[in-house]
């Protein structure tokens, strides 16, 4: 338990150093810092696995504290970093420690076959024998789950008992902070408290969320990172007076890395969150370059790791890996191009059309696949209905209820709502297209541990954020009184000034 | 709804139309979720697995004394002790094989380990690998073997022809069978149809 306690404290310290280095303070420092700390560790662990010989899980953990610590010290000397209050530090450490002790003793865990395979890959990482990965483990099971739980090897377990529940709590904290802060600023404290509280209730009464909060897999990790990528990104853009915007952008960047490295399909879903930011005129140039670069670098790192160890295992780098590496490189080039004012202006000019075309294009691609081979899509729709409406997926009525709420939220608008809406509404066509790409005529099966069912967890927290934000600060699309308010808002100019990363 | 509106409006700006409506909808969904939860069939079970209880993995490593660490069981089958038996299934008999082959990004139909009844895999096409696998230590063999009643795991390897994966079948004392994947390219000798002797 001591090892686990130290690991969790290290995650929290890592994220807190990263955020306070850029001036972030306040109670969200604990949940957002913990999430950012986990993400920082994942990115550094993959970087170490790519270049490190021999590999050790302890080194990236030390680096996850040391690197943000060095940045913090550097910025402290220039007066731009902040020191959290001693009361906050003591209270956070006590709270986190109590939670670790509780979850360690409770030892609640859900696992199935895939979980064990993640742990096997993690065991290899822990013991510095990545060259012993099988091809299947390398491409499918060596992920953020493996590298995080590999730290459990320093105690007497294969996994960290408290990691997933703590990340679930951190996710609730980040989500409620985003909703509360935005609604309080736009409406009232009472409404902010109500919407944030209801958002938390909407998640915790969702049985799937509870199940994933104890499940050894990457879905909850992805869901938490997805909220940081899209939600915190939206917050920075929409709240030009957001505290320490560069800190939030830094959190976004490490979350992009962790999400990409959490699931094989992660990069496509992360792309759906990055695209609205890349084309939005509300997002500053520096912010755009940061998130698109983070995306490109993360894809390159993840696929580069797979390529390197594929060669070490004596195999040829697959065409898919090469393509995805090219995608990562392309994103890096795009990030460079977005720094050019003329090109950026051109992209921003068509921002609405780009998103509309992208979403319509996804459905068209899906329709084309369906015309060529209808069975997989029909089976996927059938299994999805089984999972969310007939109880097979273990969600109860929660997903259907949330889908209704998303439908209502779509009738409302709020500032920069595209950034939250786009990754939510493109999710379904995207995972169906991915099924065609990845399964080659196969399909997701119905069942709680079916991959299509588990992937719903990726988007549910973000969908809750979208619904509650829409409830708190949105207005009906047909309302004339405030039509165009968001367009007249001076957000963009102020954000450019505020972010300044 | 008016009360909700008054409460939400307290101390702040006027609420735009629709806020109480959507909040009531959220409350309704929360209540429906809560009423349906907890459900005996869907409760979070207290599944306390520790390292020692992760039997699928640990028992194997305990049973293979020559294998230093757990992962080697899966990745370095070349070190399995003499006497290891590889069973080759008939084509098509092991349906997940085709799914595994088809996967590109890990989204495939990875069947739960429990859903494949052991009986569906005919063990009669055994392939003795003992002479080719260099290792020391004791190995438990297929049930029916003289050592089958020893404590710990019984195991066998199944490989589908043309698939670079094998399935390691692990049966524990509590009769809780598990299937585990192995990359057969790491085997010291080929398995599957090409490897039959």
Interface residues (C-beta under 8 A of the other chain):
Chain A: X106 X107 X108 X109 X110 X111 X112 X113 X114 X116 X117 X119 X120 X123 X124 X127 X129 X132 X133 X134 X135 X136 X137 X139 X140 X141 X156 X157 X158 X186 X187 X188 X189 X190 X191 X194 X195 X198 X201 X202 X205 X206 X207 X210 X211 X214 X263 X264 X265 X313 X314 X315 X320 X391 X394 X396 X397 X398 X401 X402 X404 X405 X408 X409 X412 X434 X435 X437 X438 X439 X440 X441 X442 X443 X444 X445 X447 X449 X450 X451 X452 X467 X468 X470 X471 X472 X474 X475 X476 X479 X481 X482
Chain B: X7 X8 X9 X10 X11 X12 X13 X15 X16 X17 X18 X19 X22 X23 X25 X26 X27 X28 X29 X30 X32 X33 X34 X36 X37 X38 X39 X42 X44 X45 X46 X47 X48 X49 X50 X51 X54 X56 X57 X69 X70 X71 X72 X74 X75 X76 X99 X100 X102 X103 X104 X105 X106 X107 X108 X109 X110 X111 X112 X113 X164 X165 X178 X179 X180 X181 X182 X183 X185 X186
